[in-house]
Amino acid sequence: MQVVDVIFKPQGIVVKFDNGTRAEGKYRTINGQLRIIGISPEQRTALQTFYNQASTSTEADLRFFALAALRPSGNAGGDLGGTYPNPTVNDGADGTAIHADVVDEIAAVTVKATPVSGDLILIEDSADSNNKKSITIGTLPGSSDQTSNRFLTAQDFMTSGLTGPRYILINSQVPVREFAGSGNDDEMWGQLGIPERLVGTTLTTKLHYASGGTNVTNFKMWIDYISTTDGEDIGASVTTISEVWAGTGTADEHDIVTFSSTITVAPGEILHMRVYRDPDALGDTNNDGVRFIALEFEFAERQGPPS
């Protein structure tokens, strides 16, 4: 004889056996222990085996958990459906869960304004029967940060009257701006739109140039800049970076040098700049002209689908 179910009721206990019989008895709590009385010795033995308990008491001294003694039966209610002992949770019962076919649940979650590559996303894996998995933003196809660059060439800058450098063609086909080796400051102005997908706040700036002669002594280039967006003062104080480089001694050779100081901007801003050379400045000893080809701006840019 084996027990197949035990049901506790306010008036007593009902034990069901595998041979179709049942027994009803009384239970009491004695010294913190639950004890069953009023059942036959054979039924008591089967009940002991059912709970895997040893007992020397003639009253079956079964140490049931309190929860087992209060186990409900019948139809479930409230947020639960089905019947005991195995009820189900009704859809929508958990107010903080995300459910199928329920509108505006994701829109109600707190927004993270600036996601990073380590942030997690919940997916259903199409290659694994749509089982749920987590991935990081950085592992999305095409979502990694990549190095990008933008160029402003000699033709992208403007000059003001006679104060700016002369525009010339090398070999009648390559446009450059000639920054003189002596005399007044040569200057020009340009603007650059900063991508919304900029990662960080810095641009590495490179000067593309060619020497106007064979002088190998130093020349110095300067950039005054300010970056602005909606509501900001375009007349605010500028930031200046400058660098001294040695001339190559090779006329009309395309060379690239990098400013050691970076330019600080923010995504979506406009970078306004003045580029100039003062051949009489301290550190500029090169008497040949410097032929400006372009400024190159290098930065990290987030890739991926359009936002």
Summary of the structure (lengths in Angstrom):
residues: 307
radius of gyration: 40.9
end to end distance: 68.8
largest distance: 119.4
contacts: 766
relative contact order: 0.14
helix: 7%
strand: 45%
